[in-house]
Amino acid sequence: MKISVIITLKKDVLDPQGKVIHQALDGMGFDDVNEVRQGKYFEVDTKETDPKKAKDKVEEMCKKLLANLVIENYKIIDAQ
Amino acid sequence: MKSAVITFPGSNCDRDMDVALKKFGFKNKMVWHQDIELPKSDLVVLPGGFSYGDYLRCGSMASKSKIMKSVINFANSGGMVMGICNGFQILVETGLVPGVLLRNKYLEFICRNVFVKINNKNNGYFKNIRNDILELHIAHNEGNYFCTNDQLKEIEDNAQVAINYCDPEGKIEEPFNPNGSIKNIAGIFNKEKNVLGMMPHPERMIDHSLSGEDGSHFFKNLINNLK
């Protein structure tokens, strides 16, 4: 079973890379962008076949390693 | 006094630290990250570098390596653990010291000397040191110290700020903040003050003909405090 997770920076955490990407987009003519925030995406392929159990395991992985909860949020977006 | 320096894959200041510790009288042992037990030590150092190629987040992979269980136990039982640069990043990832280190505010790798002011001398690291301000070297891409407002309050209430970036006279102001760290924080203690994480490298300032001697003052004082 494949579980997809996205990790994003929390709202009040400065994202200098997102800011620079925003500026670049602006320079390319995409001048209606309000803000860009950069994040991470993971696909975890697990032997677990029960979706609930698989999601719980990946949630634990997020808390223990994949995300740093001081600055990041995680969201499981897909399980199939 | 006995010390141990942990080497992770990608550490690159481990040998500099070994040289510095030995120069000021420590009997130092190098410890591989896959070892399980620490040798008997008065001080454990997590050195600078790019452990595990900075994969995922700086220090995150190293914080889960085998030896770290012993390092965490050692710290929790009152042992002195010092993390420099990448070592500081590893310490925040273990949770031994609060906060995180983000990408530098202006997205550049910074490699230069800075001045730091010692904020708290009531601990084993800075007790009795004559200097209030040290000139040390920094070399990092992720040294922008960040924590939540609640954490900041707790850190300040417990006097956990170890050093702040400042000018040569000790003024702690934004123009002397190289990387965007909250309140110019360059180093932080745990609550008990036996764990110290800091971005500047004292081991690079131990020879007046090569760099400067403010690192020497730090190490000389440290070994005297441990005796």
Interface residues (C-beta under 8 A of the other chain):
Chain A: V13 L14 P16 Q17 V20 L65 L66 N68 V70 I71
Chain B: L56 R57 S60 K64 E93 G99 V100 L102 R103 N104 K105 Y106 L107 N144 F146 C147 T148 Q151 G180
